[in-house]
Amino acid sequence: MHEVLIVDDDEVSRELLVLFATEAGFHALALESGDAALDLLQGGEVNPDAILADMRMEGTHGNALAVKLRGMCGDATKVIAMSGSRVSVDETAAFDGFLLKPFGVEELKTMLTMESPQVLHTEHEAGMEKNYALSEATYGTLAASMPREQLLQLYAMCLDDADRRAEAMKELAVAGDGEAYSKAAHAIKGGCGFVGALELASMASAMEEDGPPSDGNVRTLEQFLMASARLRRILNAHD
């Protein structure tokens, strides 16, 4: 079985990417940072067939990380960038391809198995319609891959993480810390997008783009938390 190394600083995204990679027929190993991946590869015990690396992480990331990974693993290993935001070709110049989060099992499988990695700049634009709380397609895919109890635990982990970040964003909004505010919104967008929480992902995307309100008003975050509670009710009532 081929092995894929997943590098992402968001816990929810790591959990889901491991699930997706396993569904795609890969053995998956996940780490929380580029530096952790470099340390692991330095030991020589792991030589993955592919590496998926998020573009926005603390420490070594982006093209600098891709160059170091390539130096350790060689040209046979595909090094794929991924992000919840669109990036320029220059920003992914050292990578073999790019996946726009959220993406599904089939998009991941296609990216990892194509023979010409230099042309792997395929992007999957997942639906994020504001009028829908939950993507039935994504829910169905996840439901088919695990027992209902595990599925609800997965959604609970995602929503708990989103709520925690949203509460922290209230303080960031009052403090006017735009960088940390947008970073937290970006993380929410990625995690919610992967589980098909369309309304929450859309709201997080808007908060990431807009930044904190100039007057420190947290009304948008309160609306986000209400939408999160509404999705929990939908999930609990779902067949």
C-alpha positions as CSV (number, residue, x, y, z in Angstrom):
1,M,0.0,0.0,0.0
2,H,1.3,3.5,-0.9
3,E,2.0,5.9,2.0
4,V,1.0,9.5,2.2
5,L,2.3,12.0,4.8
6,I,-0.2,14.7,5.8
7,V,1.1,17.9,7.2
8,D,-1.5,20.3,8.6
9,D,-1.7,22.3,11.8
10,D,-5.4,22.0,12.2
11,E,-6.5,18.9,14.1
12,V,-9.9,18.5,12.5
13,S,-8.4,18.8,9.0
14,R,-5.7,16.1,9.9
15,E,-8.4,13.7,11.1
16,L,-10.4,14.1,8.0
17,L,-7.5,13.9,5.6
18,V,-6.3,10.7,7.2
19,L,-9.9,9.3,6.7
20,F,-9.9,10.5,3.0
21,A,-6.5,9.1,2.3
22,T,-7.4,5.8,3.8
23,E,-10.6,5.7,1.7
24,A,-8.5,6.4,-1.4
25,G,-6.4,3.4,-0.6
26,F,-3.4,5.0,1.0
27,H,-1.7,4.4,4.4
28,A,-1.7,7.8,6.0
29,L,0.5,9.4,8.6
30,A,-0.3,12.9,9.9
31,L,1.8,15.5,11.6
32,E,1.0,19.0,12.9
33,S,3.8,21.1,11.3
34,G,6.4,21.3,8.5
35,D,9.2,21.2,11.0
36,A,7.8,17.9,12.6
37,A,7.7,16.4,9.1
38,L,11.3,17.4,8.4
39,D,12.4,15.9,11.7
40,L,10.6,12.6,10.9
41,L,12.1,12.4,7.4
42,Q,15.5,13.3,8.7
43,G,15.5,10.0,10.6
44,G,15.2,8.1,7.4
45,E,12.5,5.7,8.7
46,V,9.7,7.0,6.5
47,N,9.9,7.7,2.8
48,P,6.3,8.5,1.7
49,D,5.0,8.2,-1.9
50,A,3.3,11.6,-1.5
51,I,3.2,14.5,0.9
52,L,0.2,16.8,1.4
53,A,1.2,20.1,3.1
54,D,-1.0,23.0,4.2
55,M,0.3,26.3,3.0
56,R,-0.4,28.3,6.1
57,M,1.4,26.9,9.2
58,E,3.8,28.2,11.8
59,G,7.5,27.4,11.2
60,T,8.7,26.1,7.9
61,H,6.0,26.2,5.2
62,G,5.2,27.0,1.6
63,N,7.9,26.7,-1.0
64,A,10.7,26.6,1.6
65,L,9.1,23.5,3.0
66,A,8.6,21.9,-0.4
67,V,12.2,22.4,-1.3
68,K,13.4,20.8,1.9
69,L,11.0,17.9,1.5
70,R,12.1,17.3,-2.0
71,G,15.7,17.3,-1.0
72,M,15.0,14.6,1.6
73,C,12.6,12.4,-0.4
74,G,13.7,12.8,-4.0
75,D,11.8,13.4,-7.1
76,A,9.7,10.1,-6.8
77,T,7.7,11.6,-3.9
78,K,4.8,13.9,-5.0
79,V,4.7,17.1,-2.8
80,I,1.2,18.6,-3.0
81,A,0.2,21.9,-1.5
82,M,-3.3,22.5,-0.1
83,S,-5.0,25.6,1.3
84,G,-8.5,26.9,2.2
85,S,-7.6,30.0,0.1
86,R,-6.6,30.4,-3.5
87,V,-2.9,30.9,-4.0
88,S,-0.8,32.1,-7.0
89,V,1.3,29.8,-9.2
90,D,4.4,31.5,-7.7
91,E,3.4,30.6,-4.2
92,T,3.3,26.9,-5.2
93,A,6.2,26.9,-7.6
94,A,8.1,24.2,-5.6
95,F,5.2,21.9,-5.3
96,D,3.9,19.3,-7.7
97,G,0.3,20.4,-7.4
98,F,-2.3,22.2,-5.4
99,L,-5.7,21.2,-3.9
100,L,-8.1,23.9,-2.8
101,K,-9.8,22.9,0.5
102,P,-12.3,21.5,1.0
103,F,-11.9,18.6,-1.4
104,G,-13.3,15.1,-1.4
105,V,-11.9,11.5,-1.6
106,E,-12.1,11.3,-5.4
107,E,-10.2,14.6,-5.9
108,L,-7.5,13.5,-3.5
109,K,-7.2,10.1,-5.1
110,T,-6.9,11.7,-8.6
111,M,-4.2,14.1,-7.3
112,L,-2.2,11.3,-5.7
113,T,-2.3,8.8,-8.5
114,M,-1.8,11.0,-11.6
115,E,1.4,10.1,-13.5
116,S,2.5,13.7,-14.3
117,P,2.8,15.5,-11.0
118,Q,4.1,18.7,-12.7
119,V,0.7,19.4,-14.1
120,L,-1.3,18.7,-11.0
121,H,-2.7,22.1,-10.4
122,T,-6.3,20.8,-10.3
123,E,-8.6,22.7,-7.9
124,H,-11.9,21.4,-6.6
125,E,-14.3,24.3,-5.7
126,A,-16.6,22.7,-3.2
127,G,-20.1,24.1,-3.0
128,M,-20.4,26.7,-0.2
129,E,-24.0,27.9,-0.8
130,K,-25.0,30.2,2.1
131,N,-28.5,28.9,2.2
132,Y,-27.6,25.4,3.2
133,A,-26.4,24.3,6.6
134,L,-25.1,20.8,5.6
135,S,-23.9,19.3,2.4
136,E,-25.8,16.0,2.0
137,A,-23.2,14.7,-0.4
138,T,-20.4,15.1,2.1
139,Y,-22.5,13.8,4.9
140,G,-23.4,10.8,2.9
141,T,-19.8,10.1,2.0
142,L,-18.7,10.3,5.6
143,A,-21.7,8.3,6.9
144,A,-20.8,5.5,4.5
145,S,-17.3,5.2,5.8
146,M,-18.0,4.9,9.6
147,P,-20.6,4.0,12.2
148,R,-23.1,6.7,13.1
149,E,-21.6,7.2,16.6
150,Q,-18.2,7.8,15.2
151,L,-19.7,10.2,12.6
152,L,-21.4,12.3,15.3
153,Q,-18.2,12.3,17.2
154,L,-16.4,13.6,14.2
155,Y,-18.9,16.4,13.7
156,A,-18.9,17.2,17.4
157,M,-15.1,17.6,17.3
158,C,-15.3,19.9,14.3
159,L,-18.1,22.1,15.8
160,D,-16.5,22.1,19.2
161,D,-13.2,23.4,17.6
162,A,-15.1,26.0,15.6
163,D,-17.0,27.2,18.6
164,R,-13.8,27.5,20.6
165,R,-12.1,29.5,17.9
166,A,-15.2,31.7,17.5
167,E,-15.2,32.5,21.2
168,A,-11.5,33.4,21.1
169,M,-12.2,35.6,18.0
170,K,-14.5,37.7,20.1
171,E,-11.6,38.8,22.2
172,L,-9.5,39.3,19.1
173,A,-12.2,41.5,17.6
174,V,-12.3,43.7,20.7
175,A,-8.5,43.9,20.7
176,G,-8.4,44.6,16.9
177,D,-5.9,41.8,16.2
178,G,-6.7,41.4,12.5
179,E,-4.0,38.8,11.8
180,A,-5.0,36.4,14.5
181,Y,-8.7,36.9,13.8
182,S,-8.3,36.1,10.1
183,K,-6.1,33.1,10.9
184,A,-8.7,31.6,13.3
185,A,-11.4,32.2,10.7
186,H,-9.3,30.5,8.1
187,A,-8.9,27.4,10.3
188,I,-12.7,27.3,10.9
189,K,-13.3,27.5,7.2
190,G,-11.1,24.6,6.5
191,G,-12.5,22.3,9.1
192,C,-16.1,23.1,8.5
193,G,-15.6,22.8,4.7
194,F,-14.3,19.3,5.0
195,V,-17.3,18.0,6.8
196,G,-19.8,19.9,4.6
197,A,-20.8,22.5,7.1
198,L,-21.5,24.9,4.3
199,E,-23.1,27.8,6.2
200,L,-20.4,27.8,8.8
201,A,-17.6,27.6,6.2
202,S,-19.2,30.4,4.2
203,M,-19.5,32.6,7.3
204,A,-15.9,31.9,8.3
205,S,-14.7,32.7,4.8
206,A,-16.4,36.1,5.0
207,M,-14.9,36.8,8.4
208,E,-11.4,35.8,7.2
209,E,-11.8,38.2,4.2
210,D,-13.4,41.1,6.1
211,G,-11.2,40.9,9.3
212,P,-12.5,42.1,12.7
213,P,-15.1,44.9,12.7
214,S,-13.5,48.3,13.3
215,D,-15.8,48.9,16.3
216,G,-15.1,45.5,17.9
217,N,-18.7,44.4,17.5
218,V,-19.0,40.6,17.9
219,R,-22.5,40.3,16.4
220,T,-21.2,38.2,13.5
221,L,-19.6,35.8,15.8
222,E,-22.7,35.4,17.9
223,Q,-24.6,34.6,14.6
224,F,-21.9,32.1,13.8
225,L,-22.4,30.3,17.2
226,M,-26.1,30.2,16.7
227,A,-25.6,28.7,13.2
228,S,-23.3,26.1,14.8
229,A,-26.0,25.2,17.4
230,R,-28.5,24.9,14.6
231,L,-26.3,22.5,12.7
232,R,-25.9,20.4,15.8
233,R,-29.7,20.0,16.0
234,I,-29.8,19.1,12.3
235,L,-27.2,16.4,12.8
236,N,-28.8,14.9,15.9
237,A,-32.1,14.7,14.0
238,H,-30.5,13.3,10.8
239,D,-31.4,9.7,9.8
